[in-house]
Amino acid sequence: MITPDLVRTMSDYNRWQNTSIFNAADTISSEDRTKQRGAFWGSIEATLNHVLWGDRLWLSRLGDGRPPNGKSMPDTVQEGGNWESLKRARWEQDQAIAEWAVSVNQSHLNSSLTYVSAAIGKEFTQNVGLLTIHMFNHQTHHRGQVHAM
């Protein structure tokens, strides 16, 4: 069962891993961070921007978070802007996720959410708890790609 305690644990894990991956990426040059490496979103920096976009999108659906700037999938790779503004935006988003995680309750996690997919434009209705886990798994998936790059 997806519980508020699990959501808070995933939020803590998310922040820890984002801090780690950003600290590691900070040790390489801007040229290396933006180098096209054949990954789905291209570069390390573009992928980390996409993760920020996804977090903003999901938190705006699941809670009361700020919606993403990008309106189309290609826009997602520029969500946070340059490296310094992306780092600030990532920290702010992790804080917003943590604040939401502290306030989430079981009835919300048990409820359903209807939304339109940003990727395919189709409407879905799904369980909020599962969508919450999807938000965290999306981050993990793309951090793994950044790690490989």
Buried (B, 14 or more C-beta within 10 A) or exposed (E): EBEBEBBBEBBBEBBEBBEEBBEEBEEEEEEBBBBEBEBEBBBBBBBBBBBBBBBBBBBBBBBEBEEBBBEEEEBBBBBBEEBEEBBEBBBBBBEBBBBBBEEBEBEBBEEEBEBEEBEEEEEEEEBBBEBBBBBBEBBEEBBEBBEEB
